[in-house]
Amino acid sequence: MVDIAPSLLSANFADLKSELKSIEEAGCSILHYDVMDGHFVPNISFGADILANVHQACKMELDVHLMISDPLFYVDRFIKAGASYISFHIEAMESIEKTRELIKKIKDAGVKASLAINPGTSYEAVLPFLDDIDMILVMSVQPGFGGQKFNPVAIKKIAALSKLKEEKHFIIEVDGGINATTIQDVRKAGCDLFVAGSAVFNQQDRKKAVEALL
């Protein structure tokens, strides 16, 4: 699996249905959906109700990234709204037990479970959960805002995790500062899924933009 997940944060919300159609026609099968609560990260985005509308308006898998302080409390709403993947931050969890509880809750609902790690968090933080999760989301920027510069610290984490993914059966996603230049190094390191915002939505020809990234 090597795929691009355009980030909805970079879309034109005044014409969202057309935006979704354009990236589907560009060949994208997965859409990245960032949820920010103004507490875990210093910004606010959108919640489960809008996700439900997006789910009705497109056929893409919905890759939901919960940048929130209490994912266990809110996760049912995003499951119900149509999430295909749910990533939550290891930094938001108070214990290994609560982390396992949330992973189980997501997977029992038939949704793929993913752990996200910030640039300052070691990849070793997710090692206890590799038998249970479907994906690891490696942040290559500090979460909370789009348009940030790629942090190469992500490359070493991806390379280390890539050595384990065949045995443990998870995929690796990267989010932040991905463009036609930065994607090359993370792809070589073993990344499978690439979140791209402005590199797709800021281009007039979305199909050409996706092909250029791939």
PyMOL commands that set and color helices and strands:
alter all, ss='L'
color gray80, all
select helices_A, chain A and resi 8-10+13-25+48-57+71-80+90-92+96-108+123-129+153-168+182-189+198-201+206-213
alter helices_A, ss='H'
color red, helices_A
select strands_A, chain A and resi 3-6+30-36+61-67+85-89+112-117+135-139+171-175+193-196
alter strands_A, ss='S'
color yellow, strands_A
deselect
rebuild
show_as cartoon
